[in-house]
Amino acid sequence: MPPGVETSSAGLNPDAEEPLTAELVEWADLIFVMEKTQRAKLSARFRSSLKRARVVCLDIPDSFEFMDPELVRLLRAKVTPLLR
C-alpha cells in the first residue's frame, strides 16, 4: 500500500461482516466494487452519500474464497495502478 493511503472494507449484503454505511461512503475518496451489479446496488442505496467518491468497478467475479491467490493477483494488478 502506498504511504498515506487509508483503507477500509465493507459489504453491501445485509449479512456482511462489516456492512457498508453512509458514513463510510462519505469518508471514501475511491470505492472499489467487484462487479457491475454491486456498482448498481451501491448507487441505488447510497446515491446521496456518493457525491465525492469515485466508484471503480474491477470487473472481477465476486466468487473467490477469501485470500484466494488468484484473487489477490487480480486485485494487485487492477487496484495498485489506481492508487499512485
mmCIF file of the C-alpha atoms, coordinates in Angstrom:
data_MODEL
# 
_entry.id   MODEL 
# 
loop_
_atom_site.group_PDB 
_atom_site.id 
_atom_site.type_symbol 
_atom_site.label_atom_id 
_atom_site.label_alt_id 
_atom_site.label_comp_id 
_atom_site.label_asym_id 
_atom_site.label_entity_id 
_atom_site.label_seq_id 
_atom_site.pdbx_PDB_ins_code 
_atom_site.Cartn_x 
_atom_site.Cartn_y 
_atom_site.Cartn_z 
_atom_site.occupancy 
_atom_site.B_iso_or_equiv 
_atom_site.pdbx_formal_charge 
_atom_site.auth_seq_id 
_atom_site.auth_comp_id 
_atom_site.auth_asym_id 
_atom_site.auth_atom_id 
_atom_site.pdbx_PDB_model_num 
ATOM 1  C CA . MET A 1 1  ? 0.000   0.000   0.000   1.00 0.00 ? 1  MET A CA 1 
ATOM 2  C CA . PRO A 1 2  ? 1.424   3.410   -0.893  1.00 0.00 ? 2  PRO A CA 1 
ATOM 3  C CA . PRO A 1 3  ? 2.200   5.751   2.014   1.00 0.00 ? 3  PRO A CA 1 
ATOM 4  C CA . GLY A 1 4  ? -0.731  7.899   3.088   1.00 0.00 ? 4  GLY A CA 1 
ATOM 5  C CA . VAL A 1 5  ? -3.393  5.512   1.779   1.00 0.00 ? 5  VAL A CA 1 
ATOM 6  C CA . GLU A 1 6  ? -6.036  4.505   4.311   1.00 0.00 ? 6  GLU A CA 1 
ATOM 7  C CA . THR A 1 7  ? -8.337  1.604   3.544   1.00 0.00 ? 7  THR A CA 1 
ATOM 8  C CA . SER A 1 8  ? -11.487 0.023   4.856   1.00 0.00 ? 8  SER A CA 1 
ATOM 9  C CA . SER A 1 9  ? -13.589 -2.883  3.709   1.00 0.00 ? 9  SER A CA 1 
ATOM 10 C CA . ALA A 1 10 ? -17.354 -3.300  3.888   1.00 0.00 ? 10 ALA A CA 1 
ATOM 11 C CA . GLY A 1 11 ? -20.046 -5.315  2.173   1.00 0.00 ? 11 GLY A CA 1 
ATOM 12 C CA . LEU A 1 12 ? -23.352 -4.468  0.538   1.00 0.00 ? 12 LEU A CA 1 
ATOM 13 C CA . ASN A 1 13 ? -25.220 -7.559  1.709   1.00 0.00 ? 13 ASN A CA 1 
ATOM 14 C CA . PRO A 1 14 ? -27.226 -7.305  4.941   1.00 0.00 ? 14 PRO A CA 1 
ATOM 15 C CA . ASP A 1 15 ? -25.310 -10.261 6.401   1.00 0.00 ? 15 ASP A CA 1 
ATOM 16 C CA . ALA A 1 16 ? -21.879 -8.751  5.646   1.00 0.00 ? 16 ALA A CA 1 
ATOM 17 C CA . GLU A 1 17 ? -19.390 -8.988  8.493   1.00 0.00 ? 17 GLU A CA 1 
ATOM 18 C CA . GLU A 1 18 ? -18.862 -5.221  8.128   1.00 0.00 ? 18 GLU A CA 1 
ATOM 19 C CA . PRO A 1 19 ? -21.928 -3.683  6.416   1.00 0.00 ? 19 PRO A CA 1 
ATOM 20 C CA . LEU A 1 20 ? -21.385 -0.572  4.310   1.00 0.00 ? 20 LEU A CA 1 
ATOM 21 C CA . THR A 1 21 ? -22.727 2.647   5.854   1.00 0.00 ? 21 THR A CA 1 
ATOM 22 C CA . ALA A 1 22 ? -23.432 6.120   4.502   1.00 0.00 ? 22 ALA A CA 1 
ATOM 23 C CA . GLU A 1 23 ? -20.702 7.455   6.797   1.00 0.00 ? 23 GLU A CA 1 
ATOM 24 C CA . LEU A 1 24 ? -18.108 5.119   5.257   1.00 0.00 ? 24 LEU A CA 1 
ATOM 25 C CA . VAL A 1 25 ? -19.204 6.068   1.729   1.00 0.00 ? 25 VAL A CA 1 
ATOM 26 C CA . GLU A 1 26 ? -18.876 9.771   2.598   1.00 0.00 ? 26 GLU A CA 1 
ATOM 27 C CA . TRP A 1 27 ? -15.398 9.145   4.099   1.00 0.00 ? 27 TRP A CA 1 
ATOM 28 C CA . ALA A 1 28 ? -14.088 7.461   0.935   1.00 0.00 ? 28 ALA A CA 1 
ATOM 29 C CA . ASP A 1 29 ? -12.334 9.149   -1.958  1.00 0.00 ? 29 ASP A CA 1 
ATOM 30 C CA . LEU A 1 30 ? -12.290 5.958   -4.001  1.00 0.00 ? 30 LEU A CA 1 
ATOM 31 C CA . ILE A 1 31 ? -14.602 2.933   -3.753  1.00 0.00 ? 31 ILE A CA 1 
ATOM 32 C CA . PHE A 1 32 ? -13.869 -0.373  -5.462  1.00 0.00 ? 32 PHE A CA 1 
ATOM 33 C CA . VAL A 1 33 ? -16.584 -2.876  -6.318  1.00 0.00 ? 33 VAL A CA 1 
ATOM 34 C CA . MET A 1 34 ? -16.002 -6.268  -7.857  1.00 0.00 ? 34 MET A CA 1 
ATOM 35 C CA . GLU A 1 35 ? -18.961 -6.434  -10.262 1.00 0.00 ? 35 GLU A CA 1 
ATOM 36 C CA . LYS A 1 36 ? -21.316 -4.107  -12.148 1.00 0.00 ? 36 LYS A CA 1 
ATOM 37 C CA . THR A 1 37 ? -24.281 -5.386  -10.141 1.00 0.00 ? 37 THR A CA 1 
ATOM 38 C CA . GLN A 1 38 ? -22.520 -4.232  -6.964  1.00 0.00 ? 38 GLN A CA 1 
ATOM 39 C CA . ARG A 1 39 ? -21.957 -0.809  -8.501  1.00 0.00 ? 39 ARG A CA 1 
ATOM 40 C CA . ALA A 1 40 ? -25.675 -0.533  -9.278  1.00 0.00 ? 40 ALA A CA 1 
ATOM 41 C CA . LYS A 1 41 ? -26.612 -1.650  -5.759  1.00 0.00 ? 41 LYS A CA 1 
ATOM 42 C CA . LEU A 1 42 ? -24.150 0.863   -4.255  1.00 0.00 ? 42 LEU A CA 1 
ATOM 43 C CA . SER A 1 43 ? -25.543 3.700   -6.385  1.00 0.00 ? 43 SER A CA 1 
ATOM 44 C CA . ALA A 1 44 ? -29.142 2.846   -5.579  1.00 0.00 ? 44 ALA A CA 1 
ATOM 45 C CA . ARG A 1 45 ? -28.610 2.500   -1.849  1.00 0.00 ? 45 ARG A CA 1 
ATOM 46 C CA . PHE A 1 46 ? -26.125 5.329   -1.233  1.00 0.00 ? 46 PHE A CA 1 
ATOM 47 C CA . ARG A 1 47 ? -26.822 7.835   -4.034  1.00 0.00 ? 47 ARG A CA 1 
ATOM 48 C CA . SER A 1 48 ? -26.980 10.839  -1.678  1.00 0.00 ? 48 SER A CA 1 
ATOM 49 C CA . SER A 1 49 ? -23.691 9.862   0.001   1.00 0.00 ? 49 SER A CA 1 
ATOM 50 C CA . LEU A 1 50 ? -21.767 9.300   -3.250  1.00 0.00 ? 50 LEU A CA 1 
ATOM 51 C CA . LYS A 1 51 ? -21.227 12.945  -4.108  1.00 0.00 ? 51 LYS A CA 1 
ATOM 52 C CA . ARG A 1 52 ? -17.451 12.861  -3.603  1.00 0.00 ? 52 ARG A CA 1 
ATOM 53 C CA . ALA A 1 53 ? -16.212 9.298   -4.020  1.00 0.00 ? 53 ALA A CA 1 
ATOM 54 C CA . ARG A 1 54 ? -15.104 7.853   -7.333  1.00 0.00 ? 54 ARG A CA 1 
ATOM 55 C CA . VAL A 1 55 ? -16.522 4.342   -7.818  1.00 0.00 ? 55 VAL A CA 1 
ATOM 56 C CA . VAL A 1 56 ? -14.426 1.869   -9.801  1.00 0.00 ? 56 VAL A CA 1 
ATOM 57 C CA . CYS A 1 57 ? -15.763 -1.474  -10.979 1.00 0.00 ? 57 CYS A CA 1 
ATOM 58 C CA . LEU A 1 58 ? -12.920 -4.001  -11.140 1.00 0.00 ? 58 LEU A CA 1 
ATOM 59 C CA . ASP A 1 59 ? -14.866 -6.495  -13.290 1.00 0.00 ? 59 ASP A CA 1 
ATOM 60 C CA . ILE A 1 60 ? -13.761 -9.403  -11.111 1.00 0.00 ? 60 ILE A CA 1 
ATOM 61 C CA . PRO A 1 61 ? -16.360 -12.097 -10.360 1.00 0.00 ? 61 PRO A CA 1 
ATOM 62 C CA . ASP A 1 62 ? -17.256 -11.996 -6.672  1.00 0.00 ? 62 ASP A CA 1 
ATOM 63 C CA . SER A 1 63 ? -16.972 -15.764 -6.389  1.00 0.00 ? 63 SER A CA 1 
ATOM 64 C CA . PHE A 1 64 ? -13.471 -16.205 -4.961  1.00 0.00 ? 64 PHE A CA 1 
ATOM 65 C CA . GLU A 1 65 ? -12.738 -17.544 -1.495  1.00 0.00 ? 65 GLU A CA 1 
ATOM 66 C CA . PHE A 1 66 ? -11.149 -15.134 0.998   1.00 0.00 ? 66 PHE A CA 1 
ATOM 67 C CA . MET A 1 67 ? -7.479  -14.530 0.137   1.00 0.00 ? 67 MET A CA 1 
ATOM 68 C CA . ASP A 1 68 ? -7.567  -16.834 -2.905  1.00 0.00 ? 68 ASP A CA 1 
ATOM 69 C CA . PRO A 1 69 ? -4.147  -16.372 -4.565  1.00 0.00 ? 69 PRO A CA 1 
ATOM 70 C CA . GLU A 1 70 ? -5.733  -15.643 -7.965  1.00 0.00 ? 70 GLU A CA 1 
ATOM 71 C CA . LEU A 1 71 ? -7.998  -13.002 -6.414  1.00 0.00 ? 71 LEU A CA 1 
ATOM 72 C CA . VAL A 1 72 ? -5.025  -11.373 -4.678  1.00 0.00 ? 72 VAL A CA 1 
ATOM 73 C CA . ARG A 1 73 ? -3.138  -11.311 -8.001  1.00 0.00 ? 73 ARG A CA 1 
ATOM 74 C CA . LEU A 1 74 ? -6.106  -9.746  -9.831  1.00 0.00 ? 74 LEU A CA 1 
ATOM 75 C CA . LEU A 1 75 ? -6.646  -7.143  -7.118  1.00 0.00 ? 75 LEU A CA 1 
ATOM 76 C CA . ARG A 1 76 ? -2.970  -6.154  -7.103  1.00 0.00 ? 76 ARG A CA 1 
ATOM 77 C CA . ALA A 1 77 ? -2.955  -5.849  -10.895 1.00 0.00 ? 77 ALA A CA 1 
ATOM 78 C CA . LYS A 1 78 ? -6.131  -3.751  -11.087 1.00 0.00 ? 78 LYS A CA 1 
ATOM 79 C CA . VAL A 1 79 ? -6.040  -1.672  -7.897  1.00 0.00 ? 79 VAL A CA 1 
ATOM 80 C CA . THR A 1 80 ? -2.348  -0.771  -7.473  1.00 0.00 ? 80 THR A CA 1 
ATOM 81 C CA . PRO A 1 81 ? -2.122  1.462   -10.582 1.00 0.00 ? 81 PRO A CA 1 
ATOM 82 C CA . LEU A 1 82 ? -5.156  3.440   -9.385  1.00 0.00 ? 82 LEU A CA 1 
ATOM 83 C CA . LEU A 1 83 ? -3.533  4.245   -6.029  1.00 0.00 ? 83 LEU A CA 1 
ATOM 84 C CA . ARG A 1 84 ? -0.498  6.018   -7.446  1.00 0.00 ? 84 ARG A CA 1 
# 
